[in-house]
């Protein structure tokens, strides 16, 4: 358990990185509109990250030694894309789309991670409900992130809410520890721990965790998209994704990536 706990110095560095990333997301949110391209969002994100003295955590990231490096700073996932959509080659955002933007920043050796799903112009009632339910799922999961609780408490709270609203929770992709690297242990399922086969870790003060429920309009099963990076819904229906980096304090969760 000790290796999950961050020191005070590390926490302050992670907090600074997270606060900077939240500022960047506030700018990106204002840009999302019909006709804007993924390349424009990518270029602005890179400019803002560099302005802060940071580095894009995802650009060039490899899941394993022989993997193709991820080509962009932003993951931009549109409609049926769940996560990990590259920002390049450029694609235009269209009226009625929903677009998930996921980004991480390394600043002074410390990592932040967050995601939001945005409406592009006027969207359908189903898309709006999906986004609202997913954002609420993140909030309910965070409420469980207190010392003495477990990852199972977090996952069950998310799953119960999402399924009560008629949507699906993605199983193959999970949350994770973060701060000294892009992805750290523990892995955090957004559903009951017994389904995952992962250890039911007890939550303790000093942990820094990225919680990121991915919710589908229809069935929760997923596939790899044609670009080799994106995860997409198998049935072609919509997906939404919200993520925050959370510090566990003795008094409960502190959202480090709060806009």
N, C-alpha and C positions, 0 to 999 in steps of 0.2 A: 504493500500500500504506500510506503514512504515515497516511492518514485513517482506517484501521482501528485504529490504535494509540491506546490511552488513556494519559493522563499519570498520574503517581502520585497526584495530587490527585483526579483523576476516578475512579481505581480505588478509592480509599478511600471516596468518596461512593457509588459503585455497590455496594461491599461492604456498607456500612451499610444501604442500601436492601434488598439481598438478605437480609441477616441478619434484618431486621425482617419481611420477607415470609415467611421460613421459620417464624418464630414464629407468625405468623397461620395458616399451613397446619397447624401442629401442633394448634392449637385447632380448626380446621375438621374435621380428621380425627377428633377425639374426638366431634364432633357427628353424623357420618354414621351414620344408623340408619333402619330402617323407620319411616315416619310423619313424619319430619322433612321440611320443605318447602324448596324452593330459595330461597324468600323469607327463611326463617329463617337460612339460610347466608349469604345476601346481606347481611342486616341486621347479622349478627355481624361479617362481614368489613369492612363499612363502619365499624362502631364501632371495631374494632381498628386499622384504617388511620388513622382520625382520632386515635385515642389516641396513636399514634406520631408524629403531626404530618405524616402523609403524605396523598397523594391517590390515588384509584383511577386507574390508568393507562388502563383500558379503557373506563370509563364516559364516554360522550360521544364516544368515538373514532370518527373517520370515515376510511374507506379512501380516499376521494377527496372533493373539495369538495361534490359533490351527493349524496353518500351519506347514508343515514339514520344518525344517531348511534347507537352501540351503547348499549342502555338500562341496562346494569347493570355493577357492579364486577367480578362474577364471570362467567366463562363456565362454565356447568354443562351437561355433555353426558351424556345417559343412554342406555345400551345401544347402539343403532345410530347414535347421534349421535357424530361424531368429535371435533369442536371447535366453538367459537363458539356454543354454546347459551346464550341469555340466561337469567338467573336469574328474570326477570319476563316474563310473569305467572307466579305461583307454581305449582309442581307438587310433589306429594308423592313422596318416594322410597319405593319398594316393595321388599319382601323379594325377594331374588334379582337386583335391578338391579346393574349396575356404573355408577358415576358418575365422570366426569372433571371435575375442577375445575381451571381455568386462571385465573391472576390475575397482574396486574402492579401495582406501586406506584411512584409518583413521590415521592421524598423528597429535599427540598433540591435539586431539579433533576436528580436521578439516578434511573434506572429499573431495576427488577428484573422478572423474569418467571419463572414456574415453573408446573408442572402435575403433578398426580397423579391416578391412577384408583383409586377405592376400592370395596370390596365393600359392598353394603347387605345386612346379615344374611348368611344362608347362600346362596352362589351355586353355579352349576353347575361341574363339573370343567373344562369347556371355557372358561368365563369366567375361572376361576382361572388356567388355563394361559396364556390370552391376556394377562392382566395380568402374570404372571411373565415371560413371554417379552418383553413390551414394556419392562418395567423393566430386564431384562438387556440388551436392545438399546441402551437409553440408556447403560448402564454400558460396554458394548463400544465404543460410539461415542466416549465420553469418553476411554477409554484411548488412542485414536488422536489425541487433540487435543494434540499436542506440537509444539514448534518443529521445522520441517523436514518435518513431515508435510503432507498436503494434504487438502482437503475430500473428494476422491475416496477417500482412505484411510478417512475417517470413514464416508462413505455406504456403501462396500462392506462394511465390517465389520458395519454394521447390517443391510443387505440379506441378506448371506450367512447370518447367524444367524436372522433372522426367517423367511426362506424355507425354511431347513433344518428349521424347526419346523412347517411346513405353513401358515403365515399369510402375509398380504399386507402390503406397505409402501405407504402412500399416496404418490402421486407429485405431486399438484397442490399440496400444502401442504408448506412447508419451514421449517427453522430459520433463524436470522438473527442478525446483530449486534444488540447492545442496550447500553444504558447512558446515552446522552445523549438517546435517543428510544425510543419503544416498539418500533419496527422500524428497523433500520439494515442496511446492507450489511456483509458479504457474505450472500447467500442460501445456505443450507446444505441441499442435498438429503440425504435419508436413504436414498439408493440410489446406484448408479454414476453418476458425473458425466456420462458420455457420453449417458445417457438424458435428462438435464435440459436440455442446451444452455447451462448456466450455466458461468462461468469456473471453472477448477480452481485456486482460490486456495491459496497456500502459507500454512500456519499459522505465526504469529510471536508471540513473547512480547509481551504488552501488549494483545492482542486480548481482547475480552469477547464471548462468543458464547452464544446460547440454542439448545441442541440439544433437539429435541422429537419423537422418532419417534412416528408415528401408525400403529398396526398394526390390521389387520382380520382378523376370523375367516375371512372368505371372500375374495371378489374385492376388489382394491384400488381399483376405480373408485368415484367419489363423486358425489353430487348436492347441490344446495341444498335444505334442508328447507322445509317449508311456512311457517315463521315468517320466512323470508327472510334469516336469519342463520346458522343451524346448517348445518354440512356433515354429511351422513349417508352411510352406506354404500349403494351403489346396490342391492345384493342384500338389504338389510334385516338383515344379520347384525351381530354385535357389533363394537365398536371400542374400543381403549384408547389412552391418551395419557399419556406421562410427559415432563417437561421440567425441565432445570436451566439456570441461568445459570452459565457457566464462564469463569474467568479463565485465560488462557494465561500461565504463568510460564516462566522459563528451564528450570526443572526438570520442567515438565509441567503438567497441568490442575489447577486448584483449583476445587472446586465451591463457589460462593458462596451457593447456595440450599440448602445441606445442612441438613436438619431435625435 
